[in-house]
Amino acid sequence: MMQLDAPASRYELTAALGTLARAGWFSDRSERTRALIGTEARLRRFRPGEALYHVGDAPNGLYGLVEGALRISVPRDDGEDYVIHRADPGFWIGDAAQFSDDARLVTLIAVAHTTVVHIPAEALERLVDAEPRLYRDFYALTHWNLRTALRLFVNTLVPESDLRVALRLLHQDELAGQTERGVALAQAEFADLVGLSLPTLQRALRRLAEAGLVELGYGRIRILDRAGLLRRCLR
């Protein structure tokens, strides 16, 4: 269930929108579009393990990740959830179900203490009724997320474990803004994301570390040589 906090101050909301304006889909919008969306924005906070929504839920708006992380999963045909992505700040989601007026296709779980900007469904209706051109911006979000999903899918099909791990590291690093702190991923979670057993993932990471390409830390992997890691993917 959604964790509703005390109403955020204007300062907190402005700071959150400023964070989202530095990366991802929101950063590509015009100042006017960002301002319009900002007028309807609300801050929501979630505890680790708390769901923003589940597969099959009715759409209730858009979410922009400000702080923390989100785990995105879909059900397999056997009913088990399959984790497909770990989202970092700057990520937006909720557009596909919202604008098709259909059920949610994925489950969204907070991995850490997480803050999101929420644009409620009724607020989105007001926005696009008043400014129909905003549909182009929201279609751009759908395109952004489809591009990410296709890239994740194709990279998961790579048979060689070292290459699959390297490709995912480069992608996660890019989505996180290539921070010096590295990619915040526990190895067990990383293994799920790349579809490898934990021992297979650990062996692949050790080989990359021994080659001087990455540095392994507790719950974090830092890329030391991005160009070298990319060359390893291209060879």
GROMACS elastic network, one bead per residue, 0.5 to 0.9 nm:
[ bonds ]
;  ai    aj funct       b0    kb
    1    50     6  0.68492   500
    1    51     6  0.62180   500
    1    52     6  0.69410   500
    1    53     6  0.77757   500
    2    44     6  0.79645   500
    2    45     6  0.79984   500
    2    46     6  0.68633   500
    2    50     6  0.74724   500
    2    51     6  0.69342   500
    2    52     6  0.59328   500
    2    53     6  0.80977   500
    3    44     6  0.68500   500
    3    45     6  0.58490   500
    3    46     6  0.53340   500
    3    47     6  0.74901   500
    3    50     6  0.80829   500
    3    52     6  0.86437   500
    4     7     6  0.84215   500
    4    43     6  0.87137   500
    4    44     6  0.60795   500
    4    45     6  0.66933   500
    4    46     6  0.81191   500
    5     8     6  0.78103   500
    5    43     6  0.82816   500
    5    44     6  0.66853   500
    5    45     6  0.66989   500
    7    42     6  0.82180   500
    7    43     6  0.76410   500
    7    44     6  0.88974   500
    8    11     6  0.80063   500
    8    12     6  0.60166   500
    8    13     6  0.64227   500
    8    42     6  0.76113   500
    8    43     6  0.62543   500
    8    44     6  0.85698   500
    9    12     6  0.51953   500
    9    13     6  0.63459   500
    9    14     6  0.85660   500
   10    13     6  0.51350   500
   10    14     6  0.59703   500
   10    15     6  0.84832   500
   11    14     6  0.51319   500
   11    15     6  0.61048   500
   11    16     6  0.85976   500
   12    15     6  0.51329   500
   12    16     6  0.61672   500
   12    17     6  0.86869   500
   12    43     6  0.83171   500
   13    16     6  0.50354   500
   13    17     6  0.61836   500
   13    18     6  0.84778   500
   13    38     6  0.83813   500
   13    41     6  0.77121   500
   13    42     6  0.72747   500
   13    43     6  0.65804   500
   13   117     6  0.80430   500
   14    17     6  0.51799   500
   14    18     6  0.60910   500
   14    19     6  0.87008   500
   14    38     6  0.81136   500
   15    19     6  0.62848   500
   15    20     6  0.87963   500
   16    19     6  0.51178   500
   16    20     6  0.64350   500
   16    21     6  0.87120   500
   16    43     6  0.81166   500
   16    66     6  0.60193   500
   16    67     6  0.85583   500
   16   115     6  0.86382   500
   16   116     6  0.81495   500
   16   117     6  0.72695   500
   17    20     6  0.50654   500
   17    21     6  0.61519   500
   17    22     6  0.89789   500
   17    26     6  0.87941   500
   17    34     6  0.83112   500
   17    38     6  0.70347   500
   17    41     6  0.85537   500
   17    64     6  0.89409   500
   17    66     6  0.79321   500
   17   117     6  0.76321   500
   18    21     6  0.50201   500
   18    22     6  0.67752   500
   19    22     6  0.55902   500
   19    23     6  0.76717   500
   19    66     6  0.64818   500
   19    67     6  0.88405   500
   19    89     6  0.81695   500
   19    90     6  0.74943   500
   20    23     6  0.60029   500
   20    24     6  0.73211   500
   20    25     6  0.84677   500
   20    26     6  0.61035   500
   20    27     6  0.66747   500
   20    64     6  0.72748   500
   20    65     6  0.75336   500
   20    66     6  0.62646   500
   20    89     6  0.73191   500
   20    90     6  0.51131   500
   20    91     6  0.81508   500
   20   117     6  0.88894   500
   21    24     6  0.76067   500
   21    25     6  0.82766   500
   21    26     6  0.53717   500
   21    28     6  0.78491   500
   21    29     6  0.83568   500
   21    34     6  0.79934   500
   21    90     6  0.78136   500
   22    26     6  0.78372   500
   22    27     6  0.53788   500
   22    28     6  0.89373   500
   22    90     6  0.75689   500
   23    26     6  0.69120   500
   23    27     6  0.51838   500
   23    28     6  0.80363   500
   23    89     6  0.80671   500
   23    90     6  0.52886   500
   23    91     6  0.82560   500
   23   175     6  0.84733   500
   23   176     6  0.86420   500
   23   177     6  0.72474   500
   24    27     6  0.55691   500
   24    28     6  0.70411   500
   24    89     6  0.85594   500
   24    90     6  0.50684   500
   24    91     6  0.62190   500
   24    92     6  0.79642   500
   24   144     6  0.86317   500
   24   175     6  0.78511   500
   25    28     6  0.54212   500
   25    29     6  0.69857   500
   25    90     6  0.74360   500
   25    91     6  0.74234   500
   25    92     6  0.72165   500
   25   137     6  0.89239   500
   25   140     6  0.77589   500
   25   141     6  0.61647   500
   25   144     6  0.69916   500
   26    29     6  0.53954   500
   26    30     6  0.86526   500
   26    33     6  0.89436   500
   26    34     6  0.70369   500
   26    64     6  0.85731   500
   26    90     6  0.75421   500
   26    91     6  0.86642   500
   26    92     6  0.80927   500
   26   141     6  0.85512   500
   27    30     6  0.81421   500
   27    34     6  0.84148   500
   27    90     6  0.84340   500
   29    32     6  0.80582   500
   29    33     6  0.60038   500
   29    34     6  0.62168   500
   29   137     6  0.71462   500
   30    33     6  0.51647   500
   30    34     6  0.62366   500
   30    35     6  0.85383   500
   31    34     6  0.51519   500
   31    35     6  0.60732   500
   31    36     6  0.86333   500
   32    35     6  0.50065   500
   32    36     6  0.61353   500
   32    37     6  0.86237   500
   33    36     6  0.51108   500
   33    37     6  0.61846   500
   33    38     6  0.83830   500
   33   134     6  0.73586   500
   33   137     6  0.80688   500
   34    37     6  0.52282   500
   34    38     6  0.59354   500
   34    39     6  0.87630   500
   35    39     6  0.64133   500
   36    39     6  0.53884   500
   36    40     6  0.73081   500
   36   127     6  0.74539   500
   37    40     6  0.56305   500
   37    41     6  0.64103   500
   37   119     6  0.75868   500
   37   123     6  0.89533   500
   37   124     6  0.83180   500
   37   127     6  0.76313   500
   38    42     6  0.84555   500
   38   119     6  0.85560   500
   39    42     6  0.88676   500
   40   118     6  0.84214   500
   40   119     6  0.60226   500
   40   120     6  0.76919   500
   40   123     6  0.59830   500
   40   124     6  0.78986   500
   40   127     6  0.83274   500
   41   117     6  0.60536   500
   41   118     6  0.56769   500
   41   119     6  0.50131   500
   41   120     6  0.77858   500
   41   123     6  0.85165   500
   42   116     6  0.82869   500
   42   117     6  0.55222   500
   42   118     6  0.50912   500
   42   119     6  0.64013   500
   42   120     6  0.80714   500
   43   115     6  0.69876   500
   43   116     6  0.58630   500
   43   118     6  0.60719   500
   43   119     6  0.89596   500
   44   114     6  0.83602   500
   44   115     6  0.58143   500
   44   116     6  0.53655   500
   44   117     6  0.62650   500
   44   118     6  0.66374   500
   45   113     6  0.73920   500
   45   114     6  0.56290   500
   45   116     6  0.63519   500
   45   117     6  0.88542   500
   46    49     6  0.82612   500
   46    50     6  0.60233   500
   46    51     6  0.78059   500
   46    52     6  0.76987   500
   46   109     6  0.88868   500
   46   110     6  0.64208   500
   46   112     6  0.81443   500
   46   113     6  0.59653   500
   46   114     6  0.51772   500
   46   115     6  0.64889   500
   46   116     6  0.82669   500
   47    50     6  0.54688   500
   47    51     6  0.87234   500
   47   110     6  0.65749   500
   47   111     6  0.80126   500
   47   112     6  0.65441   500
   47   114     6  0.64888   500
   48    51     6  0.87277   500
   48   109     6  0.77908   500
   48   110     6  0.51451   500
   48   113     6  0.53626   500
   48   114     6  0.74032   500
   49   109     6  0.59017   500
   49   110     6  0.53670   500
   49   111     6  0.58855   500
   49   112     6  0.74656   500
   49   113     6  0.89141   500
   50    53     6  0.89325   500
   50   108     6  0.86186   500
   50   109     6  0.56560   500
   50   110     6  0.55060   500
   50   111     6  0.80340   500
   51    54     6  0.69166   500
   51   107     6  0.74336   500
   51   108     6  0.57086   500
   51   110     6  0.62557   500
   52    63     6  0.89517   500
   52   107     6  0.77974   500
   52   108     6  0.54896   500
   52   109     6  0.60327   500
   52   110     6  0.73155   500
   53    56     6  0.87005   500
   53    57     6  0.65385   500
   53    58     6  0.88174   500
   53    59     6  0.87506   500
   53    60     6  0.89981   500
   53   104     6  0.78124   500
   53   106     6  0.81099   500
   53   107     6  0.58129   500
   53   108     6  0.55817   500
   53   109     6  0.75128   500
   54    57     6  0.56279   500
   54   104     6  0.68189   500
   54   105     6  0.80274   500
   54   106     6  0.63327   500
   54   108     6  0.63573   500
   54   109     6  0.84393   500
   55    58     6  0.88777   500
   55    73     6  0.86954   500
   55    74     6  0.72764   500
   55    75     6  0.79468   500
   55   103     6  0.72579   500
   55   104     6  0.50048   500
   55   105     6  0.51134   500
   55   107     6  0.50134   500
   55   108     6  0.84210   500
   56    59     6  0.89242   500
   56   102     6  0.86395   500
   56   105     6  0.64994   500
   56   106     6  0.79375   500
   56   107     6  0.86230   500
   57    60     6  0.86181   500
   57   102     6  0.88210   500
   57   103     6  0.54616   500
   57   104     6  0.52903   500
   57   105     6  0.84020   500
   57   107     6  0.89968   500
   58    97     6  0.79087   500
   58    98     6  0.84106   500
   58   101     6  0.80679   500
   58   102     6  0.67945   500
   58   104     6  0.62493   500
   59    62     6  0.85577   500
   59    94     6  0.73080   500
   59    95     6  0.87884   500
   59    97     6  0.57391   500
   59    98     6  0.51599   500
   59    99     6  0.87621   500
   59   101     6  0.69537   500
   59   102     6  0.68911   500
   59   103     6  0.61661   500
   59   104     6  0.62085   500
   59   121     6  0.73078   500
   60    94     6  0.80467   500
   60    97     6  0.88277   500
   60    98     6  0.69562   500
   60   119     6  0.84059   500
   60   120     6  0.58156   500
   60   122     6  0.81899   500
   61    93     6  0.88943   500
   61    94     6  0.61638   500
   61    95     6  0.74757   500
   61    97     6  0.87232   500
   61    98     6  0.61127   500
   61   118     6  0.68886   500
   61   119     6  0.54021   500
   61   122     6  0.77870   500
   61   123     6  0.81404   500
   61   124     6  0.71045   500
   62    92     6  0.70823   500
   62    93     6  0.58442   500
   62    95     6  0.61332   500
   62    98     6  0.75879   500
   62   117     6  0.81197   500
   62   118     6  0.57249   500
   62   119     6  0.51086   500
   62   120     6  0.65988   500
   62   121     6  0.74637   500
   62   124     6  0.83960   500
   63    91     6  0.82301   500
   63    92     6  0.54785   500
   63    93     6  0.54485   500
   63    94     6  0.62935   500
   63    95     6  0.87898   500
   63   116     6  0.61621   500
   63   117     6  0.56092   500
   63   119     6  0.64918   500
   63   120     6  0.86979   500
   64    89     6  0.78159   500
   64    90     6  0.65900   500
   64    91     6  0.57389   500
   64    93     6  0.66844   500
   64   115     6  0.87127   500
   64   116     6  0.53452   500
   64   118     6  0.65302   500
   64   119     6  0.84713   500
   65    68     6  0.74591   500
   65    69     6  0.74370   500
   65    70     6  0.79865   500
   65    87     6  0.80226   500
   65    88     6  0.69390   500
   65    90     6  0.55790   500
   65    91     6  0.53375   500
   65    92     6  0.62596   500
   65    93     6  0.86256   500
   65   114     6  0.77401   500
   65   115     6  0.64516   500
   65   117     6  0.65340   500
   65   118     6  0.89371   500
   66    69     6  0.87379   500
   66    88     6  0.82622   500
   66    90     6  0.63246   500
   66    91     6  0.80702   500
   66   114     6  0.75889   500
   66   115     6  0.54716   500
   66   116     6  0.51247   500
   66   117     6  0.68277   500
   67    88     6  0.77103   500
   67    89     6  0.55758   500
   67    90     6  0.86192   500
   67   112     6  0.89007   500
   67   113     6  0.78239   500
   67   114     6  0.53695   500
   67   116     6  0.68905   500
   68    87     6  0.88671   500
   68    88     6  0.69167   500
   68    89     6  0.68399   500
   68   110     6  0.75716   500
   68   111     6  0.71825   500
   68   112     6  0.54140   500
   68   113     6  0.56823   500
   68   115     6  0.64705   500
   68   116     6  0.86624   500
   69    86     6  0.68788   500
   69    87     6  0.56258   500
   69    88     6  0.51143   500
   69    89     6  0.68961   500
   69   109     6  0.85495   500
   69   110     6  0.60265   500
   69   111     6  0.53698   500
   69   112     6  0.59302   500
   69   113     6  0.78520   500
   69   114     6  0.62673   500
   69   115     6  0.87189   500
   70    85     6  0.82150   500
   70    86     6  0.57108   500
   70    87     6  0.50364   500
   70    88     6  0.68776   500
   70    89     6  0.89555   500
   70   108     6  0.64056   500
   70   109     6  0.55124   500
   70   111     6  0.53933   500
   70   112     6  0.77444   500
   70   114     6  0.78447   500
   71    83     6  0.69632   500
   71    84     6  0.79222   500
   71    85     6  0.60652   500
   71    87     6  0.64130   500
   71   107     6  0.80082   500
   71   108     6  0.58277   500
   71   109     6  0.51367   500
   71   110     6  0.63156   500
   71   111     6  0.61855   500
   72    82     6  0.84817   500
   72    83     6  0.58214   500
   72    84     6  0.59043   500
   72    85     6  0.51916   500
   72    86     6  0.62660   500
   72    87     6  0.75200   500
   72   106     6  0.64894   500
   72   107     6  0.57157   500
   72   109     6  0.66272   500
   73    81     6  0.59326   500
   73    82     6  0.51995   500
   73    84     6  0.54700   500
   73    85     6  0.70839   500
   73   106     6  0.56561   500
   73   107     6  0.52458   500
   73   108     6  0.68010   500
   73   109     6  0.83771   500
   74    80     6  0.83253   500
   74    81     6  0.54337   500
   74    82     6  0.53503   500
   74    83     6  0.65850   500
   74    84     6  0.72061   500
   74   105     6  0.70569   500
   74   107     6  0.62986   500
   75    78     6  0.77068   500
   75    79     6  0.54742   500
   75    80     6  0.54624   500
   75    82     6  0.58986   500
   75    83     6  0.87568   500
   75   105     6  0.89344   500
   75   106     6  0.78171   500
   75   107     6  0.85879   500
   76    79     6  0.52534   500
   76    80     6  0.54468   500
   76    81     6  0.60493   500
   76    82     6  0.64222   500
   77    80     6  0.75194   500
   78    81     6  0.88362   500
   81   107     6  0.86606   500
   82   192     6  0.80951   500
   82   193     6  0.87161   500
   83    86     6  0.80666   500
   83   189     6  0.87505   500
   83   192     6  0.65307   500
   83   193     6  0.61605   500
   84   149     6  0.85345   500
   84   152     6  0.78052   500
   84   153     6  0.85150   500
   84   192     6  0.80496   500
   84   193     6  0.57885   500
   84   194     6  0.83883   500
   85   149     6  0.85340   500
   85   152     6  0.79202   500
   85   193     6  0.63490   500
   86   111     6  0.86366   500
   86   172     6  0.82523   500
   86   185     6  0.85317   500
   86   189     6  0.87177   500
   86   190     6  0.88525   500
   86   193     6  0.77709   500
   87    90     6  0.84187   500
   87    91     6  0.62521   500
   87    92     6  0.89142   500
   87   172     6  0.84626   500
   87   175     6  0.80019   500
   87   176     6  0.83900   500
   88    91     6  0.61375   500
   88   172     6  0.83836   500
   88   175     6  0.68986   500
   88   176     6  0.57565   500
   89    92     6  0.86732   500
   89   116     6  0.88343   500
   89   175     6  0.84101   500
   89   176     6  0.69036   500
   89   177     6  0.89762   500
   90   175     6  0.80932   500
   90   176     6  0.79727   500
   90   177     6  0.89697   500
   91   145     6  0.89039   500
   91   175     6  0.82829   500
   92    95     6  0.83332   500
   92   141     6  0.76192   500
   92   145     6  0.82062   500
   93    96     6  0.80353   500
   93   141     6  0.80497   500
   93   142     6  0.84584   500
   93   145     6  0.76950   500
   94    97     6  0.61095   500
   94    98     6  0.61199   500
   94    99     6  0.86977   500
   94   104     6  0.78411   500
   94   142     6  0.89751   500
   95    98     6  0.50805   500
   95    99     6  0.59595   500
   95   100     6  0.82756   500
   95   138     6  0.68994   500
   95   139     6  0.81436   500
   95   141     6  0.71151   500
   95   142     6  0.62906   500
   96    99     6  0.57420   500
   96   100     6  0.61263   500
   96   101     6  0.83033   500
   96   102     6  0.81328   500
   96   104     6  0.80865   500
   96   105     6  0.84705   500
   96   139     6  0.89369   500
   96   142     6  0.64565   500
   97   100     6  0.52846   500
   97   101     6  0.56538   500
   97   103     6  0.57250   500
   97   104     6  0.54490   500
   97   105     6  0.72824   500
   98   101     6  0.51783   500
   98   102     6  0.67965   500
   98   103     6  0.82603   500
   98   104     6  0.83282   500
   98   121     6  0.71928   500
   98   124     6  0.89981   500
   99   102     6  0.78828   500
   99   138     6  0.85940   500
  100   103     6  0.86531   500
  102   105     6  0.87698   500
  104   107     6  0.76314   500
  110   113     6  0.69741   500
  110   114     6  0.61480   500
  111   114     6  0.75444   500
  119   122     6  0.84756   500
  119   123     6  0.64219   500
  119   124     6  0.66479   500
  120   123     6  0.52286   500
  120   124     6  0.63729   500
  120   125     6  0.88706   500
  121   124     6  0.51337   500
  121   125     6  0.64083   500
  121   126     6  0.88401   500
  122   125     6  0.50983   500
  122   126     6  0.64308   500
  122   127     6  0.87772   500
  123   126     6  0.50970   500
  123   127     6  0.62487   500
  123   128     6  0.88380   500
  124   127     6  0.50012   500
  124   128     6  0.62479   500
  124   129     6  0.84098   500
  125   128     6  0.54405   500
  125   129     6  0.59635   500
  125   130     6  0.85012   500
  126   129     6  0.51900   500
  126   130     6  0.61391   500
  126   131     6  0.84363   500
  127   130     6  0.52954   500
  127   131     6  0.58711   500
  127   132     6  0.77720   500
  127   134     6  0.75787   500
  128   133     6  0.72788   500
  128   134     6  0.58313   500
  128   135     6  0.66352   500
  129   132     6  0.58058   500
  131   134     6  0.58458   500
  131   135     6  0.83260   500
  132   135     6  0.59215   500
  132   136     6  0.83390   500
  133   136     6  0.58254   500
  133   137     6  0.75533   500
  134   137     6  0.50961   500
  134   138     6  0.64446   500
  134   139     6  0.86356   500
  135   138     6  0.50743   500
  135   139     6  0.60298   500
  135   140     6  0.84557   500
  136   139     6  0.50491   500
  136   140     6  0.61530   500
  136   141     6  0.87991   500
  137   141     6  0.65548   500
  137   142     6  0.89568   500
  138   142     6  0.64747   500
  138   143     6  0.86943   500
  139   143     6  0.62207   500
  139   144     6  0.85430   500
  140   144     6  0.60606   500
  140   145     6  0.86798   500
  141   145     6  0.62125   500
  141   146     6  0.84894   500
  142   145     6  0.52597   500
  142   146     6  0.60561   500
  142   147     6  0.85490   500
  143   146     6  0.50381   500
  143   147     6  0.60531   500
  143   148     6  0.86043   500
  144   147     6  0.52744   500
  144   148     6  0.64167   500
  144   149     6  0.87967   500
  145   148     6  0.50382   500
  145   149     6  0.61163   500
  145   150     6  0.86185   500
  146   150     6  0.61101   500
  146   151     6  0.85269   500
  147   150     6  0.52579   500
  147   151     6  0.62119   500
  147   152     6  0.86680   500
  148   151     6  0.51615   500
  148   152     6  0.61891   500
  148   153     6  0.86192   500
  149   152     6  0.51437   500
  149   153     6  0.61346   500
  149   154     6  0.86781   500
  150   153     6  0.50489   500
  150   154     6  0.61290   500
  150   155     6  0.85344   500
  151   154     6  0.52893   500
  151   155     6  0.61152   500
  151   156     6  0.85683   500
  151   171     6  0.87358   500
  152   155     6  0.53004   500
  152   156     6  0.61991   500
  152   157     6  0.89254   500
  152   168     6  0.77653   500
  152   171     6  0.84372   500
  152   194     6  0.89352   500
  153   156     6  0.52550   500
  153   157     6  0.66890   500
  154   157     6  0.53260   500
  154   158     6  0.71896   500
  155   158     6  0.55553   500
  155   163     6  0.88533   500
  155   164     6  0.62613   500
  155   167     6  0.66550   500
  155   168     6  0.71700   500
  155   194     6  0.83756   500
  156   159     6  0.79860   500
  156   164     6  0.64763   500
  156   167     6  0.89579   500
  156   168     6  0.83269   500
  156   193     6  0.83900   500
  156   194     6  0.59049   500
  156   195     6  0.70505   500
  157   164     6  0.80408   500
  158   161     6  0.75921   500
  158   163     6  0.71626   500
  158   164     6  0.56697   500
  159   163     6  0.80447   500
  159   164     6  0.71944   500
  160   163     6  0.55179   500
  160   164     6  0.61979   500
  160   165     6  0.87591   500
  161   164     6  0.50523   500
  161   165     6  0.61188   500
  161   166     6  0.85310   500
  161   194     6  0.87086   500
  161   196     6  0.76505   500
  161   200     6  0.75007   500
  161   201     6  0.73604   500
  161   204     6  0.65042   500
  162   165     6  0.52170   500
  162   166     6  0.61112   500
  162   167     6  0.86202   500
  162   201     6  0.81394   500
  162   203     6  0.86336   500
  162   204     6  0.50580   500
  162   205     6  0.75053   500
  162   207     6  0.79088   500
  162   208     6  0.76092   500
  162   232     6  0.88607   500
  162   233     6  0.86645   500
  163   166     6  0.50318   500
  163   167     6  0.60570   500
  163   168     6  0.85485   500
  163   204     6  0.87128   500
  163   232     6  0.72800   500
  163   233     6  0.56337   500
  163   234     6  0.89629   500
  164   167     6  0.52658   500
  164   168     6  0.62595   500
  164   169     6  0.86522   500
  164   194     6  0.68881   500
  164   233     6  0.84326   500
  165   168     6  0.52186   500
  165   169     6  0.61265   500
  165   170     6  0.86726   500
  165   190     6  0.86855   500
  165   191     6  0.88322   500
  165   194     6  0.67851   500
  165   201     6  0.74522   500
  165   204     6  0.71542   500
  165   205     6  0.75677   500
  166   169     6  0.51113   500
  166   170     6  0.62265   500
  166   171     6  0.86214   500
  166   204     6  0.88825   500
  166   205     6  0.86595   500
  166   208     6  0.81361   500
  166   229     6  0.64704   500
  166   230     6  0.77164   500
  166   232     6  0.78793   500
  166   233     6  0.67833   500
  167   170     6  0.52448   500
  167   171     6  0.62247   500
  167   172     6  0.86845   500
  167   229     6  0.83819   500
  167   230     6  0.78749   500
  167   233     6  0.67675   500
  168   171     6  0.50307   500
  168   172     6  0.60250   500
  168   173     6  0.83532   500
  168   190     6  0.89434   500
  168   193     6  0.84539   500
  168   194     6  0.72392   500
  169   172     6  0.51949   500
  169   173     6  0.59257   500
  169   174     6  0.84310   500
  169   183     6  0.74455   500
  169   221     6  0.82727   500
  169   222     6  0.88953   500
  169   223     6  0.78705   500
  170   173     6  0.51039   500
  170   174     6  0.61005   500
  170   175     6  0.86792   500
  170   178     6  0.87604   500
  170   223     6  0.81443   500
  170   226     6  0.75459   500
  170   229     6  0.78745   500
  170   230     6  0.77580   500
  171   174     6  0.50561   500
  171   175     6  0.62114   500
  171   176     6  0.85924   500
  172   175     6  0.50651   500
  172   176     6  0.60674   500
  172   177     6  0.86080   500
  172   178     6  0.83892   500
  172   183     6  0.66179   500
  173   176     6  0.51265   500
  173   177     6  0.63100   500
  173   179     6  0.73053   500
  173   182     6  0.68676   500
  173   183     6  0.58151   500
  173   222     6  0.85678   500
  173   223     6  0.79870   500
  174   177     6  0.51838   500
  174   178     6  0.52417   500
  174   179     6  0.86584   500
  175   178     6  0.73586   500
  176   179     6  0.66795   500
  176   182     6  0.83666   500
  176   183     6  0.72280   500
  178   181     6  0.83996   500
  178   182     6  0.70670   500
  178   183     6  0.82536   500
  178   223     6  0.88274   500
  179   182     6  0.56641   500
  179   183     6  0.79120   500
  179   222     6  0.88284   500
  180   183     6  0.88755   500
  180   222     6  0.73377   500
  180   223     6  0.83804   500
  181   184     6  0.80712   500
  181   220     6  0.80100   500
  181   221     6  0.83601   500
  181   222     6  0.65592   500
  182   215     6  0.88695   500
  182   220     6  0.63451   500
  182   221     6  0.55175   500
  182   223     6  0.64329   500
  183   219     6  0.84959   500
  183   220     6  0.54620   500
  183   221     6  0.51235   500
  183   222     6  0.59661   500
  183   223     6  0.80568   500
  184   218     6  0.89238   500
  184   219     6  0.58575   500
  184   221     6  0.65270   500
  184   222     6  0.85328   500
  185   188     6  0.83085   500
  185   189     6  0.64966   500
  185   190     6  0.61022   500
  185   218     6  0.87401   500
  185   219     6  0.51750   500
  185   220     6  0.51988   500
  185   221     6  0.69124   500
  186   189     6  0.53067   500
  186   190     6  0.61774   500
  186   191     6  0.87037   500
  186   218     6  0.73541   500
  186   220     6  0.64518   500
  186   221     6  0.85446   500
  187   191     6  0.60523   500
  187   192     6  0.86900   500
  187   198     6  0.71685   500
  187   201     6  0.76367   500
  187   202     6  0.74797   500
  187   218     6  0.88810   500
  187   219     6  0.69070   500
  187   220     6  0.82880   500
  187   221     6  0.88906   500
  188   191     6  0.51493   500
  188   192     6  0.65732   500
  188   193     6  0.89065   500
  188   197     6  0.85227   500
  188   198     6  0.59970   500
  188   201     6  0.86538   500
  189   192     6  0.52270   500
  189   193     6  0.64185   500
  189   194     6  0.89636   500
  189   198     6  0.89211   500
  190   193     6  0.50431   500
  190   194     6  0.63865   500
  190   195     6  0.85131   500
  190   196     6  0.85875   500
  190   198     6  0.84186   500
  190   201     6  0.79553   500
  191   194     6  0.54149   500
  191   195     6  0.59461   500
  191   196     6  0.51065   500
  191   197     6  0.59819   500
  191   198     6  0.54469   500
  191   199     6  0.87651   500
  191   200     6  0.82775   500
  191   201     6  0.58705   500
  191   202     6  0.85148   500
  192   195     6  0.51095   500
  192   196     6  0.64565   500
  192   197     6  0.76268   500
  192   198     6  0.81659   500
  193   196     6  0.79517   500
  194   197     6  0.89558   500
  194   201     6  0.84818   500
  196   199     6  0.82197   500
  196   200     6  0.61968   500
  196   201     6  0.60545   500
  197   200     6  0.52596   500
  197   201     6  0.62311   500
  197   202     6  0.86621   500
  198   201     6  0.50860   500
  198   202     6  0.60943   500
  198   203     6  0.86662   500
  199   202     6  0.50583   500
  199   203     6  0.62261   500
  199   204     6  0.86614   500
  200   203     6  0.52582   500
  200   204     6  0.63068   500
  200   205     6  0.87146   500
  201   204     6  0.51020   500
  201   205     6  0.61499   500
  201   206     6  0.85981   500
  202   205     6  0.50856   500
  202   206     6  0.61081   500
  202   207     6  0.86495   500
  203   206     6  0.51145   500
  203   207     6  0.63126   500
  203   208     6  0.87590   500
  204   207     6  0.52209   500
  204   208     6  0.63790   500
  204   209     6  0.86888   500
  205   208     6  0.50551   500
  205   209     6  0.60598   500
  205   210     6  0.85208   500
  205   214     6  0.78856   500
  205   215     6  0.89555   500
  205   216     6  0.78801   500
  206   210     6  0.59727   500
  206   211     6  0.84836   500
  206   214     6  0.88387   500
  206   216     6  0.83236   500
  207   210     6  0.50992   500
  207   211     6  0.62338   500
  207   212     6  0.88072   500
  207   213     6  0.89552   500
  208   211     6  0.51298   500
  208   212     6  0.65761   500
  208   213     6  0.54966   500
  208   214     6  0.59994   500
  208   215     6  0.85134   500
  208   229     6  0.82428   500
  209   212     6  0.50966   500
  209   213     6  0.56022   500
  209   215     6  0.57665   500
  209   216     6  0.70800   500
  209   224     6  0.89991   500
  210   213     6  0.75380   500
  210   214     6  0.82114   500
  211   214     6  0.79136   500
  212   215     6  0.75530   500
  212   224     6  0.69194   500
  212   225     6  0.72436   500
  212   228     6  0.88443   500
  213   222     6  0.87816   500
  213   223     6  0.61734   500
  213   224     6  0.51760   500
  213   226     6  0.72421   500
  213   227     6  0.89260   500
  213   228     6  0.65205   500
  213   229     6  0.60340   500
  214   221     6  0.67992   500
  214   222     6  0.55391   500
  214   225     6  0.68733   500
  214   226     6  0.86175   500
  214   229     6  0.83384   500
  215   220     6  0.86060   500
  215   221     6  0.58567   500
  215   222     6  0.50674   500
  215   223     6  0.63579   500
  215   224     6  0.65609   500
  216   219     6  0.83769   500
  216   220     6  0.65302   500
  216   222     6  0.65331   500
  216   223     6  0.88982   500
  217   220     6  0.50343   500
  217   221     6  0.58526   500
  217   222     6  0.77408   500
  218   221     6  0.80108   500
  223   226     6  0.60962   500
  223   229     6  0.81167   500
  224   228     6  0.87211   500
  224   229     6  0.87080   500
  225   228     6  0.51917   500
  225   229     6  0.61416   500
  225   230     6  0.86176   500
  226   229     6  0.50707   500
  226   230     6  0.61403   500
  226   231     6  0.86059   500
  227   230     6  0.50702   500
  227   231     6  0.61648   500
  227   232     6  0.86464   500
  228   231     6  0.50108   500
  228   232     6  0.62461   500
  228   233     6  0.87509   500
  229   232     6  0.50774   500
  229   233     6  0.64928   500
  229   234     6  0.88968   500
  230   233     6  0.50242   500
  230   234     6  0.63354   500
  230   235     6  0.88020   500
  231   234     6  0.50207   500
  231   235     6  0.60978   500
  232   235     6  0.55383   500
